[in-house]
Amino acid sequence: MVAIGATLSTLIFSPVSRRQISSAAGKFNKRRISARGSVLSSEQSPTVLFGNGSFEKKFDTEILPNAFDNVDLERLSVKDYLECSKDLIKPDGGPPRWFSPLECASRLENSPLLLYLPDIDGVGLGLILHHQRLGRIFDIWCLHIPGMDRTPFTGLVQLVERTVKSENSRSPNRPIYLVGDSLGACLALAVAALNRDIDLILILANPATSFSRSQLQLLVPFLEVMPGQLHVNLPYILSLFAGNPLRMAMASVEKGVPLQQMVGELSETLAALLPSLHVLGDILPIESLLWKLEMLRSASSFANSRLHAVKAQTLILASGRDQLLPSGKEAERLYHALPNCKLRNFSDSSHSLFMEDGIDLVTIIKGASFYRRKRHIDYVSDYVPPTPFEFKQAYESYRWLDIAVSPVMLSTLENGKIVRGLAGIPCKGPVIIVGYHMLLGWELSSIISRMLMERNILVRGIAHPLLFGKAFEGILPDSSANDIYRIMGAVPVSATNFYKLLSTKSHVLLYPGGIREALHRKVFIDYDDLMKIPYFKAQIEELNKHAVRLRTDVRGEVANQDIHLPIVYPKLPGRFYYLFGKPIETEGRKLELRDRERAHELYLDVKYEVERCISYLKEKREKDPYRNLLSRLLYQATHGCTSEVPTFEL
């Protein structure tokens, strides 16, 4: 997008099948379950309805696969965990073993192996709420440790290590995921420390490496003197500390329904859940609980003594309301101790993170760019499109901006007619949308969301590589702030990624000006001002020290791509205007690739179209009766906040 004053212009290139270029301008002012031991199955047919603030669009299942991961499965619940545990906890005298849930049988080709390592319950069903989605992209094995089994921690390390080595020998180019839940996190760290040459990816939820600083270590002497009649209630009491019953029950309540229906479903779920809690006493009888607590002590010591040897890619998930372990502080410690580590905080969650509402492990993995099927991530072939629910969550987080700026979307048909909406955008790729950033890239959300809602087109944005690394996340108040871009398909800028996107017939959003355009000068405190302040200068230099350097072959302002956070004046938002111009055919123009003069002629054609679009919008915006924020707010106050605000006549 080429900006002149407050005006924007966008170019669209379709270099393969359609082979078009177009230019644009705009101003930026009933589940069925059966259980036999470890066997589960479920099925359902989803229907999806979206509301975007100005209109509602029902996505037919026949068109959803084009842009969405259209498998919106109903998740299992905590009650299912308790019910399925009844068969698994029956004493059989057997050793710890692996099992694979039946609902995880349908998955992508070459899916990586995921080994789930449980907490002290040992059942192995801790991911039951996530099995259906995880099973589509992973080969899942869950470790079951019988309640009466007395295998020491080192024995469990050897068991997992043998499995890791065996599977790695079968598929040496396939990564192996170790998802460890508290005690299981210690187990994952231990295996990673002992197998540094194997491609392991660790996902650790509330690691028990903090056991020595927790109140759990004080529980052992208390249990040894506790009267026998109180033993039966102890697992139930501990469960209340481990998880929030209300958030657990909400995990199985349908979202987006009327409040009265939601309350009714929640009451029914709680009523069905409470009678099943007696199973907790069977899962962790007092003798087993004492054994597991002692194991936690040895596991924590074993893992902590070997942290220096862990080089595996690691994602730590920390609950802010964990009443069993100081998980928040421990996550920060591990984040700084492990060289290849990312952190995601969940401030409202308790110890049993994977059992709570609002937690989707697949979404977390995708948002952190932790899903890959080979030794190195391929941001094109490893990408899993968003589900309708993920898109709705992403849209809702920026809906306030959409309401504030009331974007006007215009496009040009092949006959040259300008129309409202995006009908002029080629529906078949590959298409390159070449744009110009406004301040902080505020224009992105409107482009991405409208393309999906109006045309069912998922636009893949080319982004600065630093947005995918650990250093930039460290300076953000919320380390997951950029996850939304990765979930929606952002890709680190590189010639290889660009080519791969085009070869898969994608719609690609490219900003040649890069981050320098988004981080404008002439704000309240810009880059030049920050570099004069020693504290901010040191912070900027540290942030960009290990960043991939872009535009090394040019000089001047366009080469200044340092990441920083400018301080801007607060101001009332103007209205956003977008115009996508008439497609320019490039088919049959191979000579432009080799002839400088012919290439320059094409450049002039594109430049003319861009300037024409800019002039059109500069003239038309003066005739918009709702260009001012106050007039738009008054319109929405009288017609409803979700109503679409009118604009100028075409």
N, C-alpha and C positions, 0 to 999 in steps of 0.2 A: 504494500500500500504506500503510495507516494503522497506525502502530506504537504499541503500549502496552507499555511495559517492553521485553520481548524478544520481543514478538509482532507479527506482520505481517498485514495484510489487503489483499486485492487486489480491485479492481472490474473487471468486463469489460463494455464497452459495445459493442453491435452495432447501429449506428444506421441501417443502410440495409436490406439484404435481410433479414437475420434480425431486426434491430432488437431486440436483447436486451441486458439488463444482467445481469451476475452478479457476485457479490462473493466475495472469497476472503480467507483469513487464513492466516498462517504465522509460525512463530517463526524468527528469524534468529540464535540463540546461535552377327596377322601382317601386320604392316605389308607392303604391296606398294608398291614404289617404282620408278618409271621416270624416267630422267634424259636429257633432250636439251637441252643448254645450260641454260636457266633453268627448264625444265618439270619439276615434281615432282608426284606424286600419292600418296595413301595412303588406306587404309580399315581400319576395325576395329570390332568390336562389343564394348563394355565390359560387365563385370559388376562390381558393387560390393558389398562386404561390410563392415559396421561392427561393432566391438565397443565397448561403452560402459562397460565395467567391471562392470556387473551383469547385462547381457544382451547378446545379439547380435541384430541386426535386419538382415535382407537387404532392401534397397530394390529393389522391382521397378521395371523401366524404365517401366511404365505410370503409376506414381505419382510418380516422381522429378521430372518437369517441373513439378509444382505448386510445389515449393520450391527445387529445385536447378537449376543450369545443368548439365544431364545430357549433356554432351558431354565425356567423359573420354578424350581421344585419346592414343595412344601417340606420344611425341615422337621426332623423328629424333635422330641421334647425330653425334658428331664425325667418325666414319667416313663418314657420309653427306655431311658438309661436304667432306671430302677427295675422295670419289668424284665428287660433283657438280661440284667445282671443276675436275676434269680437262677437261671440255668447255668451261667458261667461260674458262679461261686460254689456250686455243689462240689463237695470234696471228692476228688478222684485219685489222690495220691500222685498225680503227675507233676512234672517239672514245669518251669516257665516255658511258654511256647508262643508261636506266632499264629494269628488268624487274619483272614481278609474278609471284611463285611460284604455280603452279597450285593448290596446296593451300590458298591464301588466297582462293579464289573465292567461297566461301559465307559471307556476312556479314550483319549486322543492317542493317535499313533505315536510310538516311541515315548510314551509318558514316563517321567522319572519315577524312581521308587521312593516312597515315603514310609518311613518307619516311625510309628507312634510309640513313645515311651511314656507310660502312665505315671501318675502321682502315687501316693502311698496306698490308694485303694487297690491298685494293681489289676483292676478288672480289664482295662484295655479299651473301654468304650467312651473314654473322655472326649472323643471327637464326634460322638454320635450325631450331634446337631449339624455337623458339617460334612458327614459322610457323602451325601448325595452330590454336593458340588465338588468336593475334593476328588471324588471318584471319577469325575469326568476328565481330570487333567493329571491324576497321579495313579500309580500302582500302589495301593495302600496295604501295609501290613501292620497289625496292631499287636503289641506285646501283652500277653496275659500272664500275670504272676498269681498263682493260686493263693488264697488267703492263708493257708496253713503251710505254704512253702517257706523254707528257711535258707534259701540260697543267699549268701552274703552279697554285698554290693560288688565286690571284685568278681564274683561269679557271674553277675548280671552283665558287667562290663565285658567279660570274655564271651558271653553268649551273643551280645550285640556285635561285638568286634568280629566274631566268626561269620556272622550273617553279612556284615558290611564287606568283608574281604571276599566272601564267596560271590556275592552279587556284583562286586566290582570286577572280579575276574571274568564274569559272564558278559558284562557290558561296561568295559573300561571307559567309554566316552560318555556314559550316562551319569549325571550327578545322583547322589543319594541324599535325600532329605531326612534329617533327624528332628522330629517335632517332640520336644521334651516338656512335660508339664511338671514343674516344681522339682520333685525328686527325679523325674525323667530328664529334666534339664541338666542336672548334675551328671547323669548317665551319658547324655549326649556330649557334654564337654569333655568327659573322661575319654570317650571313644575318639573324639576328634583330636585330643592331645596325643593319643597313642598311634594315630593313623594320619599323619600330616600329609602323606603323599596321595591320599585318596580324596577325590573331589566330593567333599561333604558340604551340605548347607544346613546350618543349625537354625531352628526356630524355637526359642526358649520362652516359655510363659512362666512368669514369677519364679525364677530360679531359686532353689533351696540352698544355694551357696551362701545365703545370709543366715543359715540356721543358728550359728553361734551368737548372732545378735538379735535373735527372735525370742518370743516368750514360749515357744514350743519346747525349748530345751529345759524349761522349768517344769514341764508337764510330766516328765518321766518319774522323778521322785514322788510327785503327787499321786500318780497312778499306782505306784507300788504300795501305797498305804491307804488307798481309797477303799471304803467298804464295798463288799461284793455286790450288794443290792443296788448300788449306783452305777455299776459297770454297764448295765443294759442301756442306760440313757446317754452314756458319754458320746458314742458316735453321732447320735442325733444332735446333741448340743454342739459338737464340733462342726457339724454340717451347717449350722446356722452362722457360725463364724466364717466358714469357708466360702459361702455363697449367699447372695441376696435372693431369698425365695421369690420375691415379687419380680425381679428382673429375670429370674430363671423361668417363671411361669409366663412372662410376657414373650419369651422366645417362640412360643407356639401359638400366640394370638395373632390372627390375621391383621395386617396393617392396612390403613386407609379406610376402615369401615367406620360407621357412625359411632359416637362415643358410647351410646347406650348398648350397642351390640358388642363393642370392645369390652365394656365392664362385665357384661354377661358372660362372654367367653373367658375372661380372666377369672371370674368367680368359679366357673365350671372347672377350669384347669387347676386352680388351687384346691378345690374340693376333691378332685381326682388324684392330685399329687400327694397330699398330706397322708392319706392312708398307706401309701407305698413307702413312706420314709422308714418304716420298720426294717426294710431291707438293709439299711445302712449298718444296723447292728450285726447283721449276718456277714456283710462285706468286711467289716473291721471289728471282729471280736476283740476283747481286751488284750488277749495274748498276742494277737497279730498286730494290734496298734502299738504295743510296747516294742515289739520287734522292729516295726517300720520306723518308729521314732529313733531308735538306736541306729538304724540304717541311715536315716537322714543325717545323723551326726557324722558317720563315717563317710557318707557320700559327699557331704559338703567339704570335709577336710581333704578328701581325695581330689576332688575337682579343683579346689582353690590352690592346691599345691602344684597343679599342672597347667594353670591358666596361661603361663608364659609360652607354653608349647602349642596353644590353639591358634591356628592360622586360618581356619575355615571361615567362609562367609557366614555371618551371624546376624540374626534379627531377634531382638529382645522385646517381648511384650510385657509391659508392667502395669499392674492394677493399682490405682490410687487409693483404694479402700480395702486393701488386703489386711485383714485383722490377724492373720497367722504369721506372716513374714513381712519385714520392712522392704517390700518389693520395689518401691519407688527409688529409694536411696541405693539399693543393690543394683538396680538397672543402670543408674548413672555410673556406679563404680565399674561395672563390667563394660559399659560403653567406652570408657576411657582406657580400660585395661586390654581390650581386644582390638587388634589392629584393623580388622575388616568387619566392623560392626555397625548396625543401625538400630535405632531405638524408636519404639512406638508406645506412647503412654495412653492409658485409658482411665481417666481420673475418677469416673463414677463406678468402676467395676471392682468386684471383690476377688477373693483368691481363686475361685473356680471360674476363671475367665471364659473358657470355651463353652460354658453352660449357660451363659447369660444372653439376654436379648440385646440386639444391636451389634453383636460381634460376629463377623463373617470372615473366617480365616482366609478364604480364597480372595476376597476383596483386599484384605491386608497384604497378602503376598503379592498380588498384582500391583497394588499401590506403591509398594517398596521396591518394585522391579526385581523381585526375588524368584520369578518363575523362569526357568530355562530347562531345556531338554538336552543340552550338550555342555561341554566344558565351559564355553563362553556364551553369554546371552546373545541371542539374535533378536533385536527389538522388532523385527518384522515377522519372522516365522514363529517365534515364541509368544507373540502377542495373542491374548485371549480377549475378544471384544467384550464391552460392558454388557451386563444384563439390563433389562428395562429398569429394574429397581436401582441398580448402580447409577444409571443415567439420571433417574429421577432425583436421587440423593445429590448428585453433582449439580443438577440444575437448581434444586432448592437452595443450595448454599450460595448461589449467585442471583437468586430471584429478586432480591432487593435492588440489585443494580439494574436488572431488566426493567423493573417498575420505575426506577428513578430516571432512566435515560430514554425510555420508550423508543427503542430502535426502529428506524424506518428502513425496511429492506426492499430494494428495487433491483431488478435485473433486466437484461435486454435479450429479446428473442432473436433468432437467427435472421428474421426479416427486418431487424432494427427497431422494433417496437419496444418501448420501455413499459414494464408491467410491475405491479406490486407483487412482492413475494420473490421466490427464487426459482421460478419456472424456467428462467434462461440458463441456469447452471446445468452443464452436461451431466446426465445421470450416470453414464458409464465412464469409468476411468480407463487409463490413468489421466488424472487432471492435476495440474500444478496451480495452486492459488498463490500468487506472489503478492505480498502485502507490506504495509508500512505500520509499524507500531505507534500507538498513541502512548501517553504517559503510563508507565507500569503495565502496559499491555491490557488495559481494561476492555479493549474491543473484542478480545478472544472469546469470552463466554457467549456473547450474542451470536457470533459467527458459528461456533461449534454447535450450540443448542438449536438454532434455527435450521441449520443444515439437516440435523437429525429429525427434528419434529416436522419440518415441511417436506423434505425430500428423501428422508431415510438414508442420508449419506453421512458416513462417519469420516470426518476429516482428520487426517493424521498430521499433527503439527511437528515441525522441525524445531527443536529447542536447544538451548545452550547446554553443553555436556555437564557443566557444573551443577545444574539442577538435578542431576542423577547421582551425585556423589555425597559423601558423608560431611564434607567441610561446610557446605552451604546449609545443610539441615541444622548444624550446630549453632548457627546464629539466629535461627528462627524461634519465635516463642512456642510454636507448635511444629515439631519435627515432621508431622504428616501433612503439613500445609500444601505441599506440592504433589501429594499422592493423587489428587483428583486429575491432574494433567496426565500422569502416567496411565491411570485407569482409562482415560478417554483417548489414549493412543499417541501421546507425545513420544518423539524419538530424538536421541542426541544427534546433532547435526554432523554429518559426514557424507562424503561422496558415495561410500558403500551403502549406507542406509537409504540415501536418496534414490539410488539406482534400484535397490531391492523393493522399495515402496512402489516405484513406477512399474517394475516388472510384475507386481501383484495387482496391477490396475487400481491402485489406491488414489484417493483424492488427497493431495499433499498441500499443506499450508506452509509457505516459506516466506521468511522475512529477511531479505538480503542485508538490510541495515543492522540486523542482529540486536543484541541487548543494548547497544549504544543508543538505539532509537527509543527503546522502552524507558531507559534511564536518562531522561531528558536533562539538559542543563536549564538554567534560568528558572529553577524552582527555588523554594525558600532557602534550603541548604543543599547544594548539589555536590557533584564529585570533586570539583575544584576546591570548594570550601572545606569538604571533609578531609582532603589530603593536606590541608594546612593545620589540622588539629592532630597532635601526636597520637592520641588514643585511637581515633578513627583511622588514621593512616596506617597504624600498625595492624589494626583489625582487617582492613581491606587488603593489605599486602599478605597477611597470613591466609586469608580466605582464597586469594587468587594464586598463591605460591605453587600449588600442585595442579592448578587447573589446566585443561587443554587450551593451548593458545591458538586463537583463530585469527585469520587475516594477517598472517605474518609476512605476506608478500606486498602489503600496502602500507602507506604511512598516513599520518594526519588523524583527524577525529574519527573517521570511519574505522580505523584500526584499534581504537581505544575500546576494548571489550571487557574491562574490569567489572566484576560484579560488586555492587554496593547497594545500600538502601538509602536513597535520598529522602530528605524531609521536605514535604510539600505544604503549600498553603491550603487550608481548607476552603473550598469554594462550592457554590451550588452547581450541580452537574448540568451541562447542556444536553441537548438531544443528539443521539447518534444517528448518522445517516450513512447508508451503504448503497452503492450503485455498482452492480456487476455489468460491465459493458458487453457489446456484441462480440460473440466468439470470432476469433481470427484464425482461419484455417492455416495450418502449417504442413499439411500433407503434401508431399511432393517437393518440399523445400530443402532437400538434402544438400544442395549447393551452398546454402547459407552456413553450413558447418565448416566449409573449407574456403569460402570466398569472403574476405573481410568487407568488401564493398556491398555485397548482397546482404550480409549480416547487418550492416549499418542501415540499409534500407528498411529491413524488417524492424530494427530498433526504432527508426523514425515513425514507422506506421504505428507501433505500439505506443510510442510517446504521444503521438497525436490523439490516439483514442483515450489515453489517460487524461490528457489535458481537457479533452472534450467532456469527459465525465465530470471532472472537477468543476469546470465552468457551469455545467448543467446544475449541479447541486448547490453551488454558491448562489446561483440565481434563484433556484426554487426554494431554498431554505428561508429566504427573506419573506416568502409568501406563506410560510407555515404559521397558522394562528396559534399553534401549541408548541412553538419553539421554546418558550420560557417555561421554567419548572413550575412556577406558580399556576400558570394556566393549565398545565397538565394535571397538577394535583387537584385543582378545582373540578376539572372534567371527571377525574376518577372518583372524587367525593360525591358527585351527583349521579354518575353512571355505574359506580362500583369499581373497587380497586383492581379487579381482574379484567376490566374492559379495555379494549384496544383503542388507544388515543388516535384520533384522525390526524391527517397531515395535509400538505398542499395537494392541489389537483394536478394530475399528470398532463 
